[in-house]
Amino acid sequence: MTSKEHSVATDTKTTIDNVTTGGPARFDKPNGTSLSAGVTGAQAPAADRGRTSIADVVVVKIAGMAAREIPGVHDMGGGLSRTIGAVRDRVPGGRPNMGRGVKVEVGERQTAIDLELVVEYGVSITELASDVRENVISAVERITGLEVVEVNIAIDDVRLPDDEADGSDNDHSRVA
């Protein structure tokens, strides 16, 4: 038996053993996680019949929305992703990308989140990071039930007061 065949046989046996011994079945879904692997049968309580899986994109959107709720967060993502996002936002019918600047790793019961932020000038970065971290953890844990093990924050830029939102300020042009 090759190592690949052995691995497949072991995985199959583990799943069968869990199901036949009455233990919780484990279901893994690509790009998602199994939050609760329920038990089947009429003997199980109604709340435990079936399973719930949460896709990575769900955690990304929740974390992105929670981070944007904090005053002092001007935008999210690196320079290139913000540029592409600005173009996308101007396209008729386009909608903002709530996942810009958010990366997640989702396991069976836990998740880790990385955020890239652009902050307003004058805001205390340490306080802002703390507030963002608390809000993201609270939202993700409350909505998904996953335990957030870490929220890493990278400050990519600072928006200065005289920066133009649309870049079309012709009043200060030095050339005619």
N, C-alpha and C positions, 0 to 999 in steps of 0.2 A: 504494500500500500504506500503510495507516495505521500509526501507531507501535505499536499493540497487535498488529496482524498481523505487523509486522516483528519484534517481541519474540518472539512465538510461533514464527515461522519460524527465528529465530536459535537459540532454545533447542532446538528440534527438531533443527536441523542439528548443533549441538554434541553432543547425545547420540548422534546417528547417527554422527558423525565419531569419537567416542571408541570406540564399539562396533566400527565397521568397521576402524579402524586398530589395534585390539588394545589400546588404552589402557584404563585402568580405567573401567568404567561408573559413573556417579553416580546414585544413587537417593535422592531426598529423600522423607521421609515426614512428613506433618503431625504436629506435636507430638512429633517424635522426630528422631533423627539417624542418618545412615549412617556407621557406624564403619569398616567395610571393604566396599568394593564389589568383590566377587570376579570372577574370570574364569570363563567357562564353557567346557566342552569337556574331552575326555578328556586333552588334553595338559597341562592345568594340574594342579599338585599338589593333593592332596585337601583340604588345609587352606585353599586359595584358591578352592575352588568354592562359589559362593554369596556371600551378603552377611549382615552382622550389623547390626541396627539397635537402638538403645536409646532408649526413650521417655523424655521429660523426667521423668515421675513416678518412674522408676527411680532417677535421680540424686537427686531430691528425697528419697526414702525413705532411700537410703544416707547422704546428708549428714545427715539428721535423726537417724538412729540413731547415727552417728559423733559428732555433737555431744553427744548425750545421755549418751554413755559417759564423758564427762569429769567428774570430781568437781568440784562447785561450780556446775554448770549445774542450776538448779532446775526450769526450765520453758522453753518456747519459744513465741514468738509475741507479738503485741501484746495489749493488754487485752481487746478484743472477741473476738479469736480464742481466747484462753484461756478466756473465759467460755463461749463456744459449745462449746469442747472439753470443759469440765467437765460441761456438760449432756449432751453426747454420750457421755462416758465412763460416766455413771450410767444410761444407757438400757440395759435388758437386751439382751444380744446386741451392743451397741455395742463397738467396739474403738478403741483410741487412734489418733489421727491422727499418724503419724510425719512427715508433711509440714508440720505446723503450724509457722509461723515460718521456713519455708525457701522461697526463690525461686531459680530457676535459669534460665540461658540456655544452651542446648546448641547447639553448632554441629556441623560434620562431625567434627572431631577434638579440639575444645576445649570447655570449659564454664566458666562463671562462676557463683558461688554467693553469695547474700545470706542471712544468718542474723539472726534477732531472738531474743535470749536474755534470760532472767530469771536472775540470779545470786544465790547465797547471800551473805548479809552476811558481811563479813570476808575474803572471797576476793579476792586481787589480780586485778583485772580485766585488767590487761595480761598477766599470766601465763596467766590463764584463756583469754583470747582467742588467745594464741599456741598453747596446748595444743589448743584446739578447732580452730584453723586447720590445725595439723599433722595431727591425727587425721582431719579431714574430707578433706584433700587425699590423704592416704595411702589411706584407704578407697575414695574415688571412683576414684582412678587405678588402684589394684590391682584393683578389682572390674570396672570398666567399660573400662579402657584409654584413657579420655579424659584429655587433659591439662587440669588445673585451672589456669586463668590467674589467678584471684583468688578469695579468700573474704573478703567484706565482713561485718563483725560489728557489729550495733547492739545495745547493752545497753538494754533497754526498762524494766527494773525491777530492784529488789533485794528479795529475800525476807528480811525481818527475823526474828530468832529467835522473837519472840513472835507472828508471823503464824500464824493458824490455817489448817491445810490445808483443813478443810471449812467454816470460818466458823461453827461451832456451839458456841462457847465461851460457856456461860451462867454460869459461875462468876464472871466478872468484870463482869457486867452492873451498871450503875449504877441501873437502875430495876427495880421488881418487877412 
